[in-house]
Amino acid sequence: MSTVVLVPCDPLSDADALVAFLGSNEFPFHVVPRPSEAEARAVVDGGRFWSDDSLGFWIEIDGERAGVVVLEELADVAAGGSPLFDLRLAATHRGRGLGVLVVRALTTLVFTRFPTVTRVEGQTREDNVAMRRTFVRAGFVKEAHYREAWPTGDAGRKASIAYGILRRDWETGTTTPVLWDDPEP
C-alpha cells in the first residue's frame, strides 16, 4: 500500500514549485481547469497556501510529490466552523485509488491538529464521479446537493455536491447518515 505524507507548503521556498505544479497540470473539475502561469502566480502570491484562512500541503506519495491540498476557512475554526479542502492530484497520479488515502490522511491531520473541529467538509461537481466515490470510501457522507451552483469553464453550470465527516465517525469508524426526508407540507 502506498504511503501518503502531507508536507506543509513553505512561502519562502515553495512558491515557484507551486506555480509550476498548478500551471503544468489540468484540473478538469475545477472552475479554472488549467491556470496560466500568471493566474497560478496570482493565486500563490495571494497567500492561497499560507494565510490566516488557508493552509497548503504538498501531497507526497511514496516519497514523490503527487499534488497539493489546501485547508480552507481556517479563520472560522476558532468560532466552531468547519474547514473545507481543495484537492489537486497531478494527472499522473489520478485513477489509482490514491485520493482515498489522501482524504483519509487529511482528515486525520485536521482532527489531530485542530482538537475543536467537529467536522470536515469537501465539495465537488456532480460529474466528478471519481471524487464522489473517494469521499464515500474515505468515510464522508453526502450532506448537500446544490443545483447549478458550480460554474464551469464553458459558461455552464453543474451541481455542487457537499460531503462531510464527523469527528465521532472518524474516531469510531462509523457513518452517521443524514436524515433527508422533509416534513409534510
Buried (B, 14 or more C-beta within 10 A) or exposed (E): EEEBEBEEBBBEEBBEBBBEBBBEBEBEBBEEEBBEEEBBBEBBEEEBBBBEBBBBBBBBBEEEBBBBBBBBBBEEBEEEBBBBBBBBBBEEBBEEEBBBBBBBBBBEBBBEEBEEBEBBBBBBBBBBEEBBEBBBBBBBBBBBEEEEBBBBEEEEEBBBBBBBBBBEBBEEEEEEEEEEEEEEE
